[in-house]
Amino acid sequence: MLIFSRARLLSASWRAAYAGAALTLPLVTLAYADTLYVGGCVGAPGAVSCVLRVGPAGDPYVRTVPQPGNEADKARATERDQKWLQRCRPIVAQDRYGVPRYHYAAAGCAFGVIE
């Protein structure tokens, strides 16, 4: 009898953990629109593990590049871009899975190498 009452108690706490996570995460996400919250819970009754990852909203793989400050920097950046385009001649072609990929005429172009 003791085992069954403990199982009911754990089952109730399991449901409470899920309900708490389901209610808390959307409220926190709404409170901070510029921050992304990703979380979840896994486990079985009596052994629950929950994780919450917090980070800036948006694509983590997109890097913002600062723009040149003055005209001389803009001219150097344009010249550098033109040299890279002339050397590398990038093209986009689909691979055998239909995924578009960049191909370059010279080695190191994927890393921005000019010479």
C-alpha positions as a LaTeX table, in Angstrom:
\begin{tabular}{lrrr}
\hline
Residue & $x$ (\AA) & $y$ (\AA) & $z$ (\AA) \\
\hline
Met1 & 0.00 & 0.00 & 0.00 \\
Leu2 & 2.85 & 2.36 & 0.76 \\
Ile3 & 4.32 & 1.86 & $-2.73$ \\
Phe4 & 1.06 & 2.81 & $-4.46$ \\
Ser5 & 0.57 & 5.96 & $-2.40$ \\
Arg6 & 4.18 & 6.99 & $-3.16$ \\
Ala7 & 3.57 & 6.37 & $-6.86$ \\
Arg8 & 0.47 & 8.59 & $-6.81$ \\
Leu9 & 2.44 & 11.29 & $-5.01$ \\
Leu10 & 5.27 & 11.11 & $-7.57$ \\
Ser11 & 2.78 & 11.13 & $-10.42$ \\
Ala12 & 1.21 & 14.29 & $-9.03$ \\
Ser13 & 4.61 & 15.98 & $-8.67$ \\
Trp14 & 5.48 & 14.88 & $-12.24$ \\
Arg15 & 2.33 & 16.55 & $-13.58$ \\
Ala16 & 3.04 & 19.65 & $-11.49$ \\
Ala17 & 6.57 & 19.90 & $-12.93$ \\
Tyr18 & 5.24 & 19.70 & $-16.49$ \\
Ala19 & 2.48 & 22.21 & $-15.77$ \\
Gly20 & 4.95 & 24.58 & $-14.11$ \\
Ala21 & 7.35 & 24.36 & $-17.05$ \\
Ala22 & 4.54 & 24.80 & $-19.56$ \\
Leu23 & 3.27 & 27.90 & $-17.78$ \\
Thr24 & 6.61 & 29.46 & $-16.84$ \\
Leu25 & 8.47 & 29.28 & $-20.17$ \\
Pro26 & 5.87 & 31.15 & $-22.26$ \\
Leu27 & 5.52 & 33.85 & $-19.60$ \\
Val28 & 9.28 & 34.41 & $-19.45$ \\
Thr29 & 9.51 & 34.44 & $-23.24$ \\
Leu30 & 6.79 & 37.07 & $-23.46$ \\
Ala31 & 8.47 & 39.20 & $-20.79$ \\
Tyr32 & 11.78 & 39.40 & $-22.68$ \\
Ala33 & 11.12 & 39.53 & $-26.43$ \\
Asp34 & 14.80 & 40.07 & $-27.37$ \\
Thr35 & 15.92 & 36.96 & $-25.46$ \\
Leu36 & 15.28 & 33.38 & $-26.55$ \\
Tyr37 & 14.42 & 30.72 & $-23.98$ \\
Val38 & 14.57 & 27.06 & $-24.98$ \\
Gly39 & 13.81 & 24.41 & $-22.41$ \\
Gly40 & 12.33 & 21.07 & $-21.72$ \\
Cys41 & 11.99 & 18.26 & $-19.24$ \\
Val42 & 12.76 & 14.56 & $-19.61$ \\
Gly43 & 12.59 & 11.61 & $-17.27$ \\
Ala44 & 10.15 & 9.36 & $-15.53$ \\
Pro45 & 8.08 & 9.78 & $-12.41$ \\
Gly46 & 10.48 & 10.34 & $-9.56$ \\
Ala47 & 13.43 & 11.32 & $-11.77$ \\
Val48 & 12.79 & 14.53 & $-13.69$ \\
Ser49 & 15.51 & 16.60 & $-15.33$ \\
Cys50 & 14.71 & 20.03 & $-16.72$ \\
Val51 & 16.98 & 22.35 & $-18.72$ \\
Leu52 & 16.55 & 25.96 & $-19.76$ \\
Arg53 & 18.94 & 27.60 & $-22.24$ \\
Val54 & 18.88 & 31.39 & $-22.47$ \\
Gly55 & 20.44 & 33.43 & $-25.26$ \\
Pro56 & 19.89 & 36.34 & $-27.60$ \\
Ala57 & 17.01 & 35.97 & $-30.03$ \\
Gly58 & 17.91 & 35.38 & $-33.65$ \\
Asp59 & 20.19 & 33.09 & $-35.59$ \\
Pro60 & 23.35 & 32.31 & $-33.55$ \\
Tyr61 & 25.31 & 31.62 & $-36.75$ \\
Val62 & 24.79 & 35.08 & $-38.28$ \\
Arg63 & 27.66 & 37.44 & $-37.51$ \\
Thr64 & 27.24 & 41.16 & $-37.89$ \\
Val65 & 30.20 & 42.85 & $-39.56$ \\
Pro66 & 30.93 & 46.44 & $-38.57$ \\
Gln67 & 30.79 & 48.88 & $-41.48$ \\
Pro68 & 33.85 & 50.99 & $-42.36$ \\
Gly69 & 33.91 & 54.30 & $-40.51$ \\
Asn70 & 35.38 & 56.74 & $-43.02$ \\
Glu71 & 35.77 & 57.05 & $-46.80$ \\
Ala72 & 39.34 & 55.69 & $-46.84$ \\
Asp73 & 38.22 & 52.53 & $-45.02$ \\
Lys74 & 35.28 & 52.15 & $-47.43$ \\
Ala75 & 37.61 & 52.44 & $-50.44$ \\
Arg76 & 40.01 & 49.82 & $-48.97$ \\
Ala77 & 37.12 & 47.45 & $-48.22$ \\
Thr78 & 35.75 & 47.84 & $-51.76$ \\
Glu79 & 39.20 & 47.22 & $-53.28$ \\
Arg80 & 39.70 & 44.15 & $-51.09$ \\
Asp81 & 36.28 & 42.78 & $-52.11$ \\
Gln82 & 37.06 & 43.30 & $-55.80$ \\
Lys83 & 40.42 & 41.52 & $-55.48$ \\
Trp84 & 38.72 & 38.60 & $-53.74$ \\
Leu85 & 36.01 & 38.38 & $-56.42$ \\
Gln86 & 38.58 & 38.44 & $-59.24$ \\
Arg87 & 40.70 & 35.70 & $-57.64$ \\
Cys88 & 37.97 & 33.42 & $-56.29$ \\
Arg89 & 35.13 & 33.79 & $-58.82$ \\
Pro90 & 32.48 & 32.27 & $-56.50$ \\
Ile91 & 29.58 & 30.33 & $-57.98$ \\
Val92 & 26.65 & 28.61 & $-56.30$ \\
Ala93 & 25.86 & 25.10 & $-57.51$ \\
Gln94 & 23.62 & 22.43 & $-56.10$ \\
Asp95 & 25.19 & 19.26 & $-54.78$ \\
Arg96 & 23.72 & 15.81 & $-55.35$ \\
Tyr97 & 21.23 & 16.36 & $-52.52$ \\
Gly98 & 19.95 & 19.64 & $-53.97$ \\
Val99 & 21.67 & 21.81 & $-51.39$ \\
Pro100 & 23.16 & 25.01 & $-52.84$ \\
Arg101 & 26.90 & 25.26 & $-52.10$ \\
Tyr102 & 29.57 & 27.79 & $-52.94$ \\
His103 & 32.47 & 26.72 & $-55.16$ \\
Tyr104 & 35.62 & 28.79 & $-55.68$ \\
Ala105 & 38.27 & 28.95 & $-58.38$ \\
Ala106 & 41.19 & 29.16 & $-55.90$ \\
Ala107 & 42.13 & 27.54 & $-52.61$ \\
Gly108 & 41.47 & 29.38 & $-49.35$ \\
Cys109 & 38.67 & 31.54 & $-50.71$ \\
Ala110 & 36.16 & 30.11 & $-48.26$ \\
Phe111 & 38.28 & 31.68 & $-45.50$ \\
Gly112 & 38.68 & 35.09 & $-47.18$ \\
Val113 & 42.23 & 34.54 & $-48.46$ \\
Ile114 & 43.08 & 37.04 & $-51.20$ \\
Glu115 & 46.63 & 36.08 & $-52.16$ \\
\hline
\end{tabular}
